């Protein structure tokens, strides 16, 4: 059975006290959440990886657009080159992200 609150006890539970309790709980949760965040160096490395990926995609998109103006073997060749540029960019970006993920995991 749940305990009942008397009117006197409920008067002590005003909104200000409840709000303070909720805020303190939120701040505590936030502090624990931030403890697991990436470092500035890791974030910068991940940003570089994303930029690498986007640059490769943009180059591949331009190559595919150029291929659309071609026909036959030349079109196929250009599309294959675009696919290779995109795949290489993805692989490089993935490797950069993997390296960035290890930045905060080194003992120290």
N, C-alpha and C positions, 0 to 999 in steps of 0.2 A: 504494500500500500504506500502511496506517495504521501509524504508529509504535507500537511496543509499549512499555508502561511496565514498568519493572523493579519489583521489590518495594520497593526503596529509594525510588524516585520516588513510588510509591503511598502509602508511609507519610507522606510530606509533604503529601498531599492528604487531610487529615482533615476531618471534617464541619464543624468550626468554620470552617476556611478556605473551604470550599465555600459554607457558609451566608452568610459575609460577602460573597463574590462575588455571590451571588444577590441579597442585600439591596441591594448597591450598584447592581446593574443595575436593580433595581426602583425605587429612589429616582431614578435618572437618568431612567427612563421616566416616572415620575410628574411630575418637574419639567418635562419637555418637554410633557406633557399639560396641566399647569396653565397653561402659558404661553398656551394657546389658550382658556382659560375666559372666561366673561363677567364683566364687572365687577359690583360690587354694585348700581350704579345700573341697569345693564341688567337684572339679575335682578329688581330691584324693579319696573321698568317692565313686564317680562313677567308678573310676578305680578299686577299691576294689570290687565293685558289678560286674563289668565285669570279673574280675579274678575269682570270686565265680562262675559265670555262666560258664566260660570256664572249670573250674575244675570239675564241675558237669557233663558237657558234655563229658569231657575226661573219667571220671569214667564210665558214662553210655555207652560210645562207647566201652570201654574195656569189660564191662559186656555183651554187645551185641555180641562182637566178641567171647567171651567165650561161649555164648549161641549157636552160630553157630556151635560149636563143639559138642553140645549136641543134644538130640532128645527127642521127646515126652513131657511129663509133666515137666521134668527138664528144657528143652529149654524154654518152655512157662513161667515157674516160673522165670527164669533168665531174660527173656525179660521184664516181668512185673516189676521186681525189677529195671532194668535199666530205664524203663519209670518213675518209682517213684523217682529214684535219679535225673533224668533230671528235672522232675516237681518240686521237692523240691528245687533244685538249682535255677531254674527260679523264683520261688516264693520268695526265700530269696534274690536273686539279685534285683528283682523288688522292694521289700520292702526297700532295701538299697538305691536304686536310688530315691525312693519316699522321703525317709528321707533326702537324699542329696539335693533334689530339694527345701527343705524348709530352707536350711542353709542361703541363701541370702534373704529370704523373711521375716525374723523376724525383727520387728521394733527395731530401735536402734540408 
